[in-house]
Structures are given as structure tokens and as C-alpha cells.
Amino acid sequence: MNLPRQVVLKEVGPRDGLQNEKQKILTEDKISFINQLSESGLKYIEVTSFVHPDWIPQLADAKDVLQAIKRNKAITYAALVPNIRGLIRALEAEVDEVSVFLSASESHNKSNINKTIDETIPILKEVVQEAIKANRSVRGYVSTVISCPYEGYIEPKQVLNVVDALFNMGVTEVSLGDTIGVGVPTQVEKLLTCLLNEYPPNVFAMHFHDTRGTALANIVKSLEMGITTFDSSVGGLGGCPYAKGATGNVATEDLLYLLTEMGIETGVNKEAILASAFFIEEKVGRKLGSKQLEIARSERGGSSK
């Protein structure tokens, strides 16, 4: 296997992880959670989303959280931004990096953003241009890159069209999301073969949900194809409010175990990640599903405290 010596993990638990939780998480608990993550060796944390509170009530305190966290200068603190109004608020809160998002699936884009892809692109272009003027880097998310809950399988060419639009706007990295977590390595290979014919692997990150238990297998295939940046979520938190049945992201601690055992460096401390997972597990009021967390829980005698 031709594998990289080092990869970058981008922690999306505080945003993509918490956005789908039904139990309200207190602002001070979100701040404490992020502060714990900042001590783990992570270099990138997606803190929150500046969407309208009616869309994602759980993240209505975005500005308060971003302004209150204890920042580590070695870490990029990012936030999702849907439009100019959101960008203004994010800049006021001194966000380090802005993320914009759209889907490769027309149906999912309409469900998620209430606009067609063509209607979404000019809005995002304005956000990207203004963020760059404010000296912020911009990351793009593409959802449903393998399959859509409404349309089924998505052809790689559809994904490439959206990726082209994002890079033409000026984003520096595109995160490719298997939003409903049904992808398998052969589909990942087909997708990346198409995209890597046009772009180098270092401009992509992979964002796998683990609905069918295939996220780690898909990550190994991505590693083989030269991808070195992966999104993950502590405890396997996550889901998509607009994709029924989608479960959480690949768990950061499970991914850390895989990479460490494969001899790939991350700079992230698994014990610190597990401690933060136990913390947020208590706050969300349900057992989180990562394998490493379950092992650690059994070693603690079944308690999450």
C-alpha cells in the first residue's frame, strides 16, 4: 500500500456533530467542549454555523461561542456561513476560516438550502469574495457526493461540476461529503479518479458519515489515492437534518486508532479526544457510538463519567 506518512484531521463535532442533536446543549458546555478539543493536538476545529437560528436552533449561539472560546494560535477555528449576513456575524466574531456549502444533488440542495444549485452559486460566490477581501481562507463543502436520499447514486461528473464552481470562486479546499453514509470503496475510487484527473489530491478532504459502517474502509481507499485530509467528529457525533436516516460522522477516536496502527502520524492525542467524547456524551444525554469510546467505557466499568 502506498500510504502517506502524515495526515490532517479536521474536527467537525462542535458544528456538524451537534447540529442534529435534539437535546439543547448549553452555550457554556459547547465552549468547554471546544476548549478541551483545543488541548488535544488538533490543528483545525469547526466551531459552529452562522445559519439562521430557525434552520439550526442548536447553533443559535454561534457568535457567543466563537467569541468566548479560549483560542490556541496553532489552531484554525472555522465556521459554516450560508450568506453575507452570516459572514458579517462570523467576521465580527473573528472566525479564522469560512466554510460554504452546497450539494451535488439538485434535490438535496433544494431541501437543504431551499434553492437550486444554480441559484446557490452566486450567493456563495459573494460570500467567498467578501471573505477573501477580509483576509480569510474559504473552504467548500459538497454534500451527497456518492448518493442522495432523494435521487440515489450521484455520477462523479455531477460532483466535478460543483467542485469546479467552488474552485472558480476562490475556495482553497473542498470537502467531499458522503452525507448519508452509504458509499463503498469502489464508489470512492470512481469519484476520486474523476476528480483527481482535474485537481491534485491536496486540495480535497474526505467527509464520511458512517451510516452503513463503511467510513473507515472508504478512508483507507482515499489514503491509497493520495488524500491526506479527513473530517471527523468526536464520538461519531453528527447527522444531517435534511437527510433522513443519516447517522454521525466517522468518529475521530476510531480514525485515530486506524491511522496510528497503520503508522500514519496525526499529532492528535487519542486520550484527550476520548476525554472530550465522554464529556459531550454526558451533555447530549445519549451513548455515542464510536468503537473506541465503547472500549474505553467498558474499561471504566460501563460509566461515561
Secondary structure as UniProt FT lines:
FT   STRAND          8..11
FT   HELIX           13..17
FT   HELIX           18..20
FT   HELIX           27..37
FT   TURN            38..41
FT   STRAND          44..49
FT   TURN            53..55
FT   HELIX           57..59
FT   TURN            60..61
FT   HELIX           62..68
FT   TURN            73..74
FT   STRAND          76..80
FT   HELIX           84..92
FT   TURN            93..94
FT   STRAND          97..103
FT   HELIX           106..113
FT   HELIX           117..133
FT   TURN            134..135
FT   STRAND          137..143
FT   STRAND          147..148
FT   TURN            149..151
FT   STRAND          152..153
FT   HELIX           156..169
FT   STRAND          173..178
FT   TURN            179..180
FT   HELIX           185..196
FT   TURN            197..198
FT   HELIX           201..203
FT   STRAND          204..209
FT   TURN            211..212
FT   HELIX           215..224
FT   TURN            225..226
FT   STRAND          229..233
FT   HELIX           234..236
FT   TURN            241..242
FT   TURN            244..245
FT   HELIX           252..261
FT   TURN            262..263
FT   HELIX           270..284
FT   HELIX           291..299
FT   TURN            300..301
//
